[in-house]
Amino acid sequence: MPKSSSAPASATLLQKLAAFLAAVLFKALALTLRVRWTDEAGFYSAARHRPFILCIWHNRLLGAILCDYRAAKTRRVPLSVLTSASKDGGWLASVAARFRMGAVRGSSSRRGAAAILEISRHLGGGGDIAITPDGPRGPNYKIAPGILYLAKHAGVGVIPLEIQMSSFWRIGKKWDALWIPKPFSKVTMTFHKALEIQGSDQEEIPRLDAAMGEK
């Protein structure tokens, strides 16, 4: 189980201002996107009665936030994003807050135990949590076992969220770059059917990886 640590780094005043400006631009960008949803899991269904863990590749997280903004009126369940306890994580948490999302701060290297407790409480209260299984340290497209532990511990299903963009910018380092869809690009979001995590990591990691679809 990950060790707990100090409180997460708060976003600086400059980061909060940058998050506000970024949110304004991102919302305008979101309105230009040609988004196509396939909701096999019933994620946006008003009839569902259980929370889920959303599994998203790290580089697609911002794209997922922008697309959810388009569907936010139909989202009935509170959604939080797991971000790192670093200053960069604070910036992303500030951006997420402007898109009607909460944030849980922590990772395997910092505030791990505290983050698990917060996530468990959030799921126990009926909220969803979005997790990037290959972040925050990478390598990209490699699933760390933490998401499996959380799913088993909380007794919830994992929805593999596949996101494809017809055109995008890469912002950041090669392994942790965020993909930002370009204006008027086509974005497809497929909420694959939820997986119930019951087997060993050796069994479940390949199964979740395959369910994530095309990289």
N, C-alpha and C positions, 0 to 999 in steps of 0.2 A: 504493500500500500504506500503511495507517495507520502513523503514527509511534509508537514506543515511548515510555514515560514512566516515572514513578516507580512504586514499589510501590503496590498498591491500599490504600485506607484500611481499616484493621482495624475490626471492630465494637467499639464501646465496651462496657464492662461492663454499662451500662444497656441497650444494644441486645441483648446476649447474653441478659440476663434477660428482656427483652421478647420475644425470639425463642422462648425456652423456654416462657413462658406462652402466647404465641400458638400455638405448636405443639400444646400440650395442648388448647387450645380448638378449633383447626382440625381435629385428629384426631377430636375428639368430633363436630364439625360434619360431617366427612366420612362418618361412620357413619350419619348421618341422610339423606344424599342418595340420591335414586333415580337411579342412574347407568345409562345405557344406552350400550353400546359397539358400534360398527361398525368392525371392524378389517380394512379392505380391503388394508392394506399388510402384514399379518402381523407387526405390531410386537411383539405379545406371544407370537408363535409361538416355540416351542423349536427349531424346525427351521431358522430363518434363520441365515445364515452371514456376514452383513455388517453393519456399523454404518450408522446413518442420522443425518441432521440433521432434527430435528423443528422445523417452522415453526409458531409460535403467535403470535397477536396479543398485544401487550403486556398489554392489559387482561384477557385470559383466562388469563394465566400461573398465577396463584394457584389458579384453579379447576382447571387441569390438574394441578397438584401434589396437590390434594386428591383428585381422582379417581384419579390414579395410585396413591395410598396404598391405595385399595380394591383395586387390581389388582397391588400390588407383589409378592405371592407368585408371580405368574405371569410377572413381568418377569425375564428371564434375563440381560439385558445391563446393565452399569453405565450410569447416566444422569447427565449433568452439565448444569447450566443456565448459560448465559452471562448474567452480571449485570454491571452497571456497576462501575467501580473506586471509586465514591463510598461514603460512609458508608451511604446508603440501600441500595446494592448489597450492602454487608457484612451488613446486617440480613437481606436476602432470602437471602443465601448461608447465614446461620446457620439460618434457617427450613428451607431446602432440605435442609440436613445432617440435620435431625431427621426427614426423610421419605425417608431412604436415597438421597439425591442428592448429587452433588458440585457444585462451582461453579467456573467459569472467570471471572476478573475482568478486565474490560476493555471498551473501546468504541472507536469511530472517533476520539474526541478524547483518549483516555487509555489507555495500555498496549495500543494496538491491535496492534502487531507481536508483543508478548509473548503476547497472548491468542490470536492466530492460531497461534503456535507451540504453545501448550498444547492448543488445540483439535485441531491436526493430530496431536499425540502421542496424545491421548485417542482420536481416531477410529482412528489407526493401531494402537492397542492393542485395538481391537474395541469400544470404548464408544460410546454414542450421546451427542449433544449437542442440547439444546433451545435455540433461538434465537428471540427476538422481533424480526422484521425491521423493525418500526416503532419500536423503542426504542433508546436511552433518552430521546432528545430529541423524538421524534415527527416530523411529525404522525402521529396514529394512522391505521392502515389504509393507510399509504404504505410500500411495500417499498423499503428501502435495498439497494443492490447488494452489500453486504458478504456476505450469505448466499450469493449466487450465486458470488462469488469463492471462498469457503470450500469450497463443494460441488465446484467445478471443481478447485481446488487439491488437495483430499483424494481426489477421485474417488469420492464417495459420492452416493447419492440423497437427495432432500429429500422428506420426508413432510409434506404440508399437513395440519395438525390443526385440524379445525373443531369448535368448542365452542359450544353453545347452552345457555342457562340460562332456566328458566321464571320465576325470581324471584331478584333479587340486589341487593346494596348496592353503591354506587360509593364507593370510598374514595380520596381524593386529588384532584389538579387535573383539569380537564376532559380534557386531552389525554393524561395519563398515569395516569388513575385505574385502580385495580385493581378488578375485579369480584369480589365475594365472594358465592357462592350462599347464599341463605337456607336455614335448616333445612327439611328435607323437600321442598326444591324438586327439580324434575326437571332433570337435566343430561345432555345427549347429547354424546358424543364420537365423532367420525368420523375415523379415521385413513385419509385418502384414499391411493390408490396412489402410490408414490414416483415423483417426477419425476427424470429424468436431465438435469442441466443441462449443455447443450453449446453452445447458441447465444449470441447477443449479449445484453447486458442489455436492449436494446430489445425483443428477442423473448421473453426468459424472464421478465421482471418481469410483463408482462400475463398470461402463462400461469400463473405461480405465484399471482398475485392471483385469477384466476378459479377456480383449484383450491382456494383457501381457503374457498370456499362463502359462505354468507350472513353478512353482517357484523352 
